[in-house]
Every structure is written in C-alpha cells, then in structure tokens.
Amino acid sequence: GAGDLEGPTSALLRSFSRISQDVEAARNQESVYNRRLALSEVEDRLDGLLRELTRSDEPYADRFRPIAAQWREIVAHHVGQLAETVESRQELDNPYVIGVPLTERQEIFVGRTDVSARIEQLLLDRRRPPLLLYGQRRMGKTSLLANLGRLLPSTVLPLFVDLQGPASHAADHAGFLYNVARAMVASAARQRAFDLPPLPRQSLSADPFTRFDEWLDEVETALGSSTALLALDEFEVLDGALETGRFDETAVLGMLRHMIQHRPRFKVLLSGSHTPDELRHWASYLVNVQVIHIGYLKEEEARQLIEHPVEGFALRYQPEACRRVLTLTRGHPALVQLLCAEIVALKNEQPPAIRRLARLPDVEMAVPEALSHGRFFFTDIEQNQVDAPALALLRFMAAQGEGATVRRAALLRRFLDEGRTAGGLDGALTLLLRRELIERTGDDDGHDPCFRFQVELVRRWFARTGDDVAPHPPPD
C-alpha cells in the first residue's frame, strides 16, 4: 500500500513520474526525428535506472525492477518502429526544433562561441558587473543559456532560472524564492551533475529573505573553488508581479543588488528583449550593467544549421538554394529552423529520386508554409512588440517590395496622410530600430535617412497581412 512507499521509494517514484512526462513530451514532438531522439534519451535513462535497481539491495528494488524493464522494452520497441518507418519511406530526418528553446542535449545547437567568450571575459571582471544578455525575441537567448554548461569552463556553474516558469507566478515571496532555489538546484544537477543543498519550502515561511540568504551561504560552501553564474531568463516577466504589488520591489530587486555587490562567488546574468532603461523598476538596481548583444548567426554558423544541422544529415543544397535561405532569414536562428523544417517537409513529399537535393524553387515553395506555421512568431511582433503607429509603418514599408529602402520623407508623408504627427513618426522609427525590425541603410545623405526591413521573411509577413497598403510614390 501507500504506506510502504516512503523514504528512498518516493525519490524513485518521482523518477518514474519524470520519465512519464518526458515520454509525453517526446510524443508531442512534430518530427519523427525529434520523437526518436527524445525517446532514445528516455531509453538511456531507463537503462541507468535498471542498473541502479539491479545493484540496489533495498527491499523496493525487486518490486520496481520489472516495471522499469517493461517500460524500457516498450520505449525501445517504439524507437525501433520509428526508425523502420523512416527507412521504409526513405524519408529525410527533420531535426529542426520549432517554437521551443534548444536544450543542452540537442545536437542542433550551433555557434555562439563569440557570445560565450564575452560572458566568460566579463565573469573575470573584478568589479563584478551584472550582465544583460539582450536581443530580439526568439534570437536564441534561452537556447544559449541552456547550453552554457558546455560553452563555459568547468569552474563556472551555470544556474539557469526561467522566470516565465513557477517563480514569477508564485503567490508570495516564499513561493518565489523557493522556486528560484529549486531551479538553481535542478540546473546545477543537469548542467554539471553538481549537488547543491535543497531549500525546503517550509523553512521560508517565517522570514523568507533571511532564510534564502542563509541558503546562499550554504551554496557558496558547496561551490568550493567554483563560481556560480545565476542566469535569470526573461527577467521582464518579474515586472508584472512588481507592478501589481504581488512582490515588493525593494525586497526582490534589493536582494539581487545585494548578491551582485556582496557575494563575489555569484555572478548575475539577466536575459531579455528589453534593456533595464525600458523597465522603470530595474534601472536604479542594475548600476553599471554590461550589455551583451546576441544577434543573427554568423554566415558560417547559419550555413552549418542549414546544410549540416546534425551528423549524417542527408539533404544537400544547391549553392543558390542555400544562399536564398540566408537572404530570406539573415541567419535569424528561429527563422532558419522554421524555413529549413518546411524545406525538409516539402522534400519528403517529392519522389525519392529528387528528394535529397534542395533547389532554389524548393526554398521559394517552402516560404508560404513557413509563414503559416510560424504565425505565432510573427503575430507576437504585431501584438506584443510594436504599437499601432509602428505597425502602420511596417505594413507600408513591407508593401514596397523585397530589399526596398524607404526615405523618411516618404514615411512622413504617409504618416501625415493618416492624420499622425512628425513626432509620432520619430517615436515609431525609434521603437522599430530598438526592436531590430528595421535598420538605417548606408545610402542616405543624413538629411533624409533611408530605412529597410532587417529580415526578408519578416517583411513577407507584413506584406501578406498588409496587402491593402498601396506603395506610396517616392518623394520628389
């Protein structure tokens, strides 16, 4: 009965529960390749669990060993079936991961050595400045943080906390600190197989910040000669809780500032798509913050993601087809994956004789599907990243065609025609430049600057949703 399931048994049941959740996550993967990859990892974990149970002389081991063996057999059978399906259909594996960050286990993560080198350099700064990893949404910030364990030296222990998770949704300070600590412990185990002391929830009930500070003392002792990098992803999410008063600004941000100033063994890295200046709560607490910009992949990194995303990738690209993917995406990692996933899906529908070579028409045919399947990416820009005047600008600029540059005078005329003001135009341009959706081009004379879209695939979206916008005649 349930009374028998105490002590070490409860940890074992948690392992089975996590494996069950991982199987469900694997089944929800869109591509056969990623389903197979995720289930193979589950199979490896069940192998490890079986070895533990075989060695164990605990009374519960005999009870659970056959269950683990049966689970492993079911998973292995399903992995084999998936492999046979791919082989019989001569399908190309689709290794691309759409819409979710890459974990440290996914082979497809590429590049970013320049960004990790900059982080490593700033970690050595004796002034201990807080770091801000800043870039567009879906530019790969979370994927980078999840992979810091393999990019940084082993003396640095990455402690990754996703503030979009339970921490920011906690009801009170005790819940917030408990979830932050829980994420830190899990990250240390996952990225470095490093055991940090747990922080029991009940111990936070009386005086949460004092108890959390005492726990940080315990963590420092456990670190030995290592340095902890506390990486708070999507830090802006906390702003909502501070705005409504659910969390106290002085208590939460004051704790962070105290950690930055008085705990040399801890380095603090925030990650987000806003600068502290844009968020009024943060500016005074993050003095001397060092901004690390994460942008588009370098050309060689993007080419690797297109042509060699994983070992043994069977699809080859004609040179002009690869160049077209680069032109359409500018090496934006999420858009490269989105478009390449559609190219693989398209090729799998073609006869086997032409399936393994991507040509220029294949790339163009994949674009509408990429725009459709990537609509969450694009509608996030429309609904969450720009205001109405900036959206009107994007639609007008998109209607001018691929690669078109638009002078400020033309934009102003359009703005005034719509009953808007010159000041409103400058505000909209500033916002779009900050969001890295448009850029100034080098062919203006300074008096009448020119602007264009940074990424052609983004322009295509706004041209598609704004096809009622007629091109404006050029200025005299």
C-alpha positions in Angstrom: 0.0 0.0 0.0 0.9 3.7 0.0 2.4 3.3 3.5 5.2 1.1 2.0 6.2 3.9 -0.4 8.3 6.1 1.9 11.9 7.2 2.1 14.0 6.3 -0.9 10.9 4.9 -2.7 9.4 8.4 -3.0 12.5 9.6 -5.0 12.2 6.5 -7.2 8.5 7.3 -7.9 9.5 10.9 -8.8 12.0 9.4 -11.3 9.2 7.3 -12.9 6.9 10.4 -13.0 9.6 12.5 -14.7 10.2 9.7 -17.3 6.5 9.5 -17.9 6.4 13.3 -18.5 9.4 13.0 -20.9 7.6 10.3 -22.9 4.6 12.5 -23.3 6.8 15.4 -24.4 8.6 13.2 -26.9 5.3 12.0 -28.3 4.3 15.7 -28.8 7.4 16.4 -31.0 6.3 17.3 -34.5 9.1 15.5 -36.4 9.8 11.8 -36.4 13.5 12.6 -35.9 12.9 14.6 -32.7 10.4 12.0 -31.4 13.1 9.3 -31.9 15.8 11.5 -30.3 13.7 12.3 -27.2 12.6 8.6 -26.8 16.2 7.4 -27.2 17.2 9.7 -24.3 14.3 8.2 -22.2 15.6 4.7 -23.1 19.1 5.7 -21.8 17.6 7.0 -18.6 15.6 3.7 -18.1 18.8 1.8 -18.7 20.5 3.8 -15.9 17.5 3.2 -13.6 17.6 -0.5 -14.3 21.3 -0.6 -13.4 20.7 1.2 -10.2 17.8 -1.2 -9.3 19.9 -4.2 -10.1 22.8 -3.1 -7.8 20.4 -2.0 -5.0 19.8 -4.2 -2.0 16.8 -2.0 -0.9 13.6 -4.0 -0.4 11.8 -1.9 -3.0 14.3 -2.7 -5.8 12.8 -6.2 -6.6 9.3 -4.6 -6.8 10.2 -1.9 -9.3 12.9 -3.6 -11.4 10.3 -5.5 -13.6 8.3 -2.2 -14.1 11.4 -0.3 -15.3 12.3 -3.3 -17.6 8.8 -3.3 -19.1 8.9 0.5 -19.6 12.3 0.2 -21.3 11.1 -2.6 -23.6 8.0 -0.5 -24.7 10.1 2.6 -25.4 12.8 0.6 -27.2 10.2 -1.1 -29.4 8.7 2.3 -30.3 12.1 3.8 -31.2 12.7 0.8 -33.4 9.3 1.3 -35.1 10.1 5.0 -35.8 13.4 4.0 -37.3 11.7 1.4 -39.6 9.1 4.0 -40.7 11.8 6.4 -41.7 13.7 3.7 -43.5 10.8 2.2 -45.4 9.6 5.6 -46.6 13.1 6.8 -47.4 12.2 10.0 -45.5 14.7 12.7 -44.6 15.1 13.2 -40.9 13.7 16.6 -39.8 16.0 17.6 -36.9 14.8 21.2 -36.7 13.1 22.3 -33.4 10.4 24.9 -33.9 8.9 27.2 -31.2 10.8 25.9 -28.2 14.4 26.6 -26.9 17.1 24.0 -27.6 18.2 22.0 -24.6 21.8 21.1 -23.8 21.1 17.6 -25.2 20.1 18.7 -28.7 22.9 18.3 -31.2 21.5 21.1 -33.5 22.7 24.0 -31.3 25.3 25.8 -33.2 27.8 28.7 -32.7 27.5 31.5 -30.2 31.2 31.0 -29.2 31.7 34.8 -29.5 28.9 35.5 -27.1 30.0 32.8 -24.6 33.6 34.2 -24.8 32.3 37.7 -24.0 30.4 36.3 -21.0 33.5 34.4 -19.8 35.6 37.6 -20.1 33.1 39.6 -18.1 32.9 36.9 -15.4 36.6 37.6 -14.7 36.0 41.3 -14.2 36.9 42.1 -10.6 34.2 44.8 -10.5 31.6 42.1 -10.8 29.2 44.0 -13.0 25.8 42.4 -13.6 25.4 41.1 -17.2 22.5 41.6 -19.5 22.1 39.2 -22.5 20.0 41.3 -24.8 18.4 40.6 -28.2 15.3 40.1 -30.2 12.7 37.6 -29.1 13.4 34.1 -30.4 17.0 35.0 -31.2 18.4 32.1 -29.2 19.0 33.6 -25.8 17.3 30.8 -23.9 19.0 28.1 -26.0 22.3 29.8 -25.3 21.7 29.8 -21.5 20.6 26.1 -21.6 23.9 25.3 -23.3 26.3 27.4 -21.2 27.4 24.3 -19.4 29.3 23.1 -22.5 30.4 26.6 -23.6 31.9 27.9 -20.3 34.9 26.4 -18.4 34.1 23.8 -15.8 35.0 26.2 -13.0 31.7 28.1 -13.8 28.5 26.5 -12.6 25.5 27.8 -14.6 22.4 28.2 -12.5 19.5 28.7 -15.0 16.2 30.1 -13.8 13.4 30.6 -16.3 11.3 33.5 -14.8 8.4 32.6 -17.2 8.1 29.5 -15.0 6.7 29.0 -11.5 8.9 31.6 -9.8 7.2 34.7 -11.2 3.7 33.2 -10.8 4.2 32.4 -7.1 1.7 33.8 -4.7 4.2 35.4 -2.3 7.9 35.9 -1.6 8.3 32.5 0.0 7.0 30.8 -3.1 9.1 33.0 -5.4 12.4 32.2 -3.5 11.5 28.5 -3.2 11.0 28.2 -7.0 14.2 30.2 -7.7 16.2 27.9 -5.4 14.6 24.8 -6.9 15.5 25.9 -10.4 19.1 26.6 -9.3 19.5 23.1 -7.8 18.0 21.4 -10.9 20.3 23.4 -13.2 23.4 22.5 -11.3 22.5 18.8 -11.4 21.6 18.9 -15.1 24.5 21.0 -16.5 27.3 19.9 -14.2 26.0 16.9 -12.2 26.6 19.1 -9.2 24.7 18.7 -6.0 23.5 21.9 -4.3 21.8 21.7 -0.9 18.0 21.8 -1.1 15.9 24.6 0.3 12.8 23.2 1.9 9.7 25.3 1.3 8.6 25.3 4.9 11.8 26.8 6.1 11.0 30.0 4.1 7.6 30.6 5.8 8.7 32.9 8.7 11.4 35.1 7.2 11.9 34.2 3.5 14.7 36.6 2.5 16.8 35.9 5.6 16.5 32.2 5.1 17.2 32.5 1.4 20.4 34.5 2.2 21.4 31.8 4.7 20.9 29.2 2.0 23.2 31.1 -0.4 25.9 30.8 2.3 25.4 27.0 2.1 25.6 27.1 -1.7 28.8 29.1 -1.5 30.3 26.5 0.8 29.2 23.7 -1.6 30.8 25.6 -4.6 34.3 25.1 -3.3 36.6 26.9 -5.8 33.8 27.3 -8.5 31.9 30.4 -9.4 28.1 30.4 -9.8 26.5 32.2 -12.7 22.9 32.9 -11.8 21.2 33.3 -15.2 17.7 34.8 -14.9 15.9 34.3 -18.2 13.0 36.5 -19.3 13.7 38.9 -16.4 11.0 41.3 -17.7 8.3 38.8 -16.6 9.0 39.8 -13.0 7.9 43.3 -13.8 4.3 42.3 -13.9 4.5 41.0 -10.3 6.3 44.1 -9.2 3.7 46.3 -11.0 0.7 44.7 -9.3 2.4 44.7 -5.9 2.4 40.9 -5.6 6.2 41.1 -5.0 7.9 44.0 -3.2 10.3 45.8 -5.5 12.7 46.8 -2.7 12.8 43.3 -1.3 13.2 41.3 -4.6 15.5 43.7 -6.6 17.3 44.7 -3.4 18.2 41.1 -2.8 19.6 40.9 -6.4 21.6 44.0 -5.9 23.0 42.8 -2.6 24.0 39.5 -4.3 25.8 41.4 -7.0 27.6 43.7 -4.6 28.4 41.4 -1.7 28.7 37.8 -3.0 31.8 37.6 -5.2 31.3 33.9 -5.8 28.0 34.7 -7.6 27.7 36.4 -10.9 24.3 37.6 -12.1 23.2 37.5 -15.7 19.8 38.7 -16.8 18.4 37.8 -20.2 15.6 39.5 -22.1 14.4 41.6 -25.0 14.3 44.9 -23.1 17.0 47.0 -21.6 16.7 48.0 -17.9 16.1 51.6 -19.1 12.8 50.4 -20.6 11.6 48.9 -17.3 11.3 51.6 -14.6 11.6 49.2 -11.7 15.1 47.9 -12.7 17.2 50.9 -13.8 18.2 52.0 -10.3 19.1 48.5 -9.1 21.3 47.5 -12.0 24.1 50.0 -11.9 27.0 49.5 -14.4 25.2 46.7 -16.1 27.3 45.2 -19.0 25.1 44.5 -22.1 26.0 41.5 -24.3 24.1 41.7 -27.5 23.0 38.4 -29.2 22.1 38.9 -32.8 21.9 36.9 -36.0 24.1 33.8 -36.6 27.3 34.4 -38.4 27.2 33.2 -42.0 29.2 30.1 -41.4 27.1 29.2 -38.3 23.9 29.7 -40.3 25.3 27.5 -43.2 26.0 24.8 -40.7 22.4 25.0 -39.4 21.1 24.8 -43.0 23.4 22.2 -44.5 24.8 20.1 -41.5 22.3 20.6 -38.6 23.2 17.1 -37.3 25.7 14.4 -38.2 24.7 12.3 -41.2 22.0 14.8 -42.4 21.1 13.5 -45.9 19.7 16.7 -47.6 22.1 18.6 -49.8 21.6 22.2 -51.0 22.5 23.7 -54.3 24.6 26.8 -53.6 22.0 29.2 -54.8 19.3 27.5 -52.6 21.5 27.8 -49.5 22.2 31.5 -50.4 18.5 32.1 -50.7 17.8 30.7 -47.2 20.5 33.0 -45.9 18.9 36.0 -47.7 15.4 35.3 -46.5 16.4 34.7 -42.9 19.6 36.8 -42.4 20.7 34.0 -40.1 18.0 34.5 -37.6 18.2 31.2 -35.8 14.5 30.7 -35.3 13.7 31.6 -38.9 16.4 29.4 -40.3 15.0 26.5 -38.4 11.4 27.4 -39.4 12.2 27.6 -43.1 14.5 24.6 -43.2 11.9 22.5 -41.4 9.5 23.3 -44.1 12.0 22.6 -46.9 12.6 19.1 -45.4 8.8 18.5 -45.1 8.4 19.6 -48.8 11.2 17.3 -50.0 9.7 14.4 -48.1 6.6 14.8 -50.3 8.6 14.6 -53.5 9.7 11.3 -55.3 12.8 9.7 -53.7 14.9 10.3 -56.9 14.9 14.1 -56.3 14.3 14.1 -52.5 17.9 14.6 -51.3 18.8 17.8 -53.2 17.2 21.2 -52.3 17.0 23.6 -55.2 16.0 27.2 -55.4 12.4 26.6 -56.3 12.1 24.3 -53.2 13.1 27.2 -51.0 10.6 29.6 -52.5 7.8 26.9 -52.3 8.6 26.5 -48.6 8.1 30.2 -47.7 4.3 30.3 -47.6 4.2 27.2 -45.3 6.9 28.8 -43.1 4.9 32.0 -42.8 1.8 29.9 -41.9 3.4 27.6 -39.4 5.5 30.4 -37.9 2.5 32.7 -37.4 3.0 32.7 -33.6 6.4 34.2 -34.1 5.1 36.9 -36.5 1.9 37.7 -34.6 4.0 38.2 -31.4 5.8 41.1 -33.3 2.4 42.6 -34.3 0.7 42.2 -30.9 3.4 42.5 -28.3 6.5 44.3 -29.7 5.1 47.3 -31.6 2.4 49.9 -31.2 -0.2 51.0 -33.8 1.9 53.7 -35.4 4.9 51.4 -35.7 2.7 48.6 -37.1 1.4 51.0 -39.8 5.0 51.8 -40.7 5.9 48.1 -41.0 2.9 47.4 -43.3 3.7 50.4 -45.5 7.4 49.6 -45.8 6.6 45.9 -46.5 4.4 46.9 -49.5 7.4 48.5 -51.2 8.9 45.1 -52.1 11.9 42.9 -51.3 15.1 44.9 -50.4 13.3 48.3 -50.8 14.6 51.2 -48.9 12.2 53.9 -47.9 13.2 57.5 -47.2 12.0 59.3 -44.0 10.2 61.9 -46.2 8.0 59.2 -47.8 7.2 57.8 -44.4 6.4 61.3 -43.1 4.0 61.9 -46.0 2.3 58.6 -45.3 2.1 59.4 -41.6 0.6 62.9 -42.2 -1.9 61.5 -44.7 -3.1 59.2 -41.9 -3.6 62.1 -39.6 -0.5 61.3 -37.5 2.3 63.7 -36.5 6.1 64.0 -37.3 6.8 63.3 -33.6 4.8 60.1 -33.8 6.9 59.0 -36.8 10.1 59.6 -34.9 8.8 57.6 -31.9 7.7 54.7 -34.2 11.1 54.6 -36.0 12.9 54.6 -32.7 10.8 51.7 -31.5 11.3 49.7 -34.7 15.1 50.3 -34.6 15.3 49.2 -31.0 13.3 46.1 -31.7 15.7 45.4 -34.6 12.9 45.0 -37.1 14.3 47.8 -39.4 17.6 49.4 -40.0 19.1 52.6 -41.4 20.8 52.0 -44.7 24.2 53.4 -45.8 22.8 55.1 -48.8 21.2 58.2 -47.2 22.7 61.7 -47.1 22.0 62.2 -43.4 19.2 64.8 -44.0 16.7 62.3 -45.3 17.6 58.9 -43.9 16.6 55.6 -45.5 15.2 52.6 -43.7 14.5 49.0 -44.7 13.5 45.7 -43.1 16.3 43.7 -41.4 14.8 40.3 -42.4 13.1 39.5 -45.7 10.9 36.8 -44.1 9.5 39.3 -41.6 8.9 41.7 -44.5 7.0 39.0 -46.3 4.7 38.5 -43.3 3.8 42.2 -43.1 3.4 42.4 -46.9 1.0 39.5 -46.7 -1.1 40.9 -43.8 -1.0 44.4 -45.2 -1.7 43.9 -48.9 -4.3 46.6 -48.8 -1.5 49.1 -48.4 -0.6 50.5 -51.7 3.0 51.7 -52.4 3.4 55.4 -51.9 5.0 57.4 -54.7 8.7 58.3 -54.0 9.4 61.8 -52.7 10.4 64.5 -55.2 
